[in-house]
Amino acid sequence: MRAEAERAGRDPGAIEVTVTLPMPHVDGKVIDQAEAAGVTRIVLSNRGTDLDSLRRAMDDFAAIHPMP
C-alpha cells in the first residue's frame, strides 16, 4: 500500500489503516503483527448480546492488555 501511495504521489505516512479483529482472539502477537504491517488503529469486535457480557469481555481484555 505504501508503494501504491508513493506512485500516486501521496504521502504514505498520512494514510491510516484500520482493521477489525475479534476481541477474544487478539493477543500481543496479533497486535505486534498488525503494527508491523502498518496498522494504525484496531477496532475490537465482540459477539456479546447484552451490555453486561460486553463489559466483562472488555474488562477481561483490558486486564490482559493494559494500555501503556
C-alpha positions, 0 to 999 in steps of 0.5 A, a space after each residue: 500500500 505504501 508503494 501504491 501511495 508513493 506512485 500516486 504521489 501521496 504521502 504514505 505516512 498520512 494514510 491510516 489503516 484500520 482493521 477489525 479483529 475479534 476481541 477474544 482472539 487478539 493477543 500481543 502477537 496479533 497486535 505486534 503483527 498488525 503494527 508491523 504491517 502498518 496498522 494504525 488503529 484496531 477496532 475490537 469486535 465482540 459477539 456479546 448480546 447484552 451490555 453486561 457480557 460486553 463489559 466483562 469481555 472488555 474488562 477481561 481484555 483490558 486486564 490482559 492488555 493494559 494500555 501503556 
